[in-house]
Each structure stands twice: as C-alpha cells, then as structure tokens.
Amino acid sequence: RGVIKQTIPEATQHPYPVWHAIGFRHKNAGYFCGVFPYKDHVKLIFEWGTLLPDPEKLLKGNTKQVKYIEIKSKKDIKVNEIKKLLVESIILKSK
C-alpha cells in the first residue's frame, strides 16, 4: 500500500470486504489496482495488466485483462518496477 500511495498520492483506497482486498481508484483512471492478501502471500493486481509493458516479466496470470505480481517475501517487492507499472496503469486508463 505504501508504494502505491507514494507513487500515486491522489489514489483513493476502497475496502472490498467480500474479496478480502483493498482497491485503489484514480479520478481519471478509475479502478487501476488492488492488494489481495492471502495466508502465505499477497497479490498486487493490475486491472488492465495485459495491456501494460512488462519488460521485467513480473506480471503473472492468464486472463484477458487482469495480471498480478505475487509477493511472498520482501525480496519480491521490486519497488522501481512496481512504480513504473502503477504509473503506466494511470496513463493507460487516463487516455
């Protein structure tokens, strides 16, 4: 959550109790990402992940729209790469 708020400070957080998640919205881009905690890992999902540039190959998933980064430990948090994906998410949906 900290990296998201640091990178996109105007993003608003919204709890999704049914999904056990926190979603993030932007005034121009709408819903762009979410944090989904599980027992042994966290997924940072990108709503339009399939359209994002991912040269580091961090994004997983095989849906037509959503991709995610699976975080099992602190070493999985690639801050600079995550920031780039967050910014690209806003740019993509703000067009």
N, C-alpha and C positions, 0 to 999 in steps of 0.2 A: 504494500500500500504506500509505503514511504517513497519508493522510486516513482510510482505513478503520480503522486501528489507533487513531488519535486519537479517532475518533468512537465506535467500538465496541471499547473496550480489552479486553473479555473475549472477543472473537472469536479463534478459533484459525486458523492458516494451514495449509493442506494442499497439498503439491505434487501436480499431476496431470501427470506426465511425458508420457503418451500425448497429452494435449490441449495440452501445452506451456503450462500455466497454473498459477495459484495460486488455490485455492478458499478461501473463508472460511466458517467454521461458527460458530454461536452455540448455547450449551447449550439454550436454549428454542426457537429458531427453526430449527435445523438449518442446512443449506447455504443461504446467502442471496445471496452474490455471488462473482464471480471476476474475476481480472485475466488477460487473454489478450493477450500481446504478439505483434505482427506486425512485419514488416520496417520498415514506414513509419508504424505507428500502434499504439495499444493500445485494446482494448475492455474497458470495465468493465461486466460483465454483471450483471444482477439476475435471479435465478432466477424470481421472480414479478413481473417488471416490468410485465406487462399489468395488474396489479391496483393498481399504485402511482399516487398522484396525481402528475401531471407538468405543473404549470401553466407551467413554463418551456419545455416541449416539447424537453427534452434527450434523451429516450429514443427510440431507433430500433429497428426490427425489426418483422416482421410475423408472428411466431409466435403461438401461442395462450397462451404462458406467458412466455418469456424476452424481455427487452428489454435494450438496452445503450446506453452512451454511448461514442462513438468519439472518441478523443483523438489528435489529430495534432500538437499543439503545446501549450505551457504555457497559451496563451490559452483552450484548450478545457477547462481544469480549472476548473470553476465550483465552488469549494470549498463555499460555503454551500449551494448547491443539491444537490450530491452528498451532503453530510452529511444533509440532510433526507431524501433518498431512502434512505440507509442506515438511518436511524432508522425510517422508515416500513416498511422491509423487515423489521426485527426486530419491530416492533409487529404487523404483518400476520400473521407466522408464529407469534407467541407467543400468539395468542388461543386 
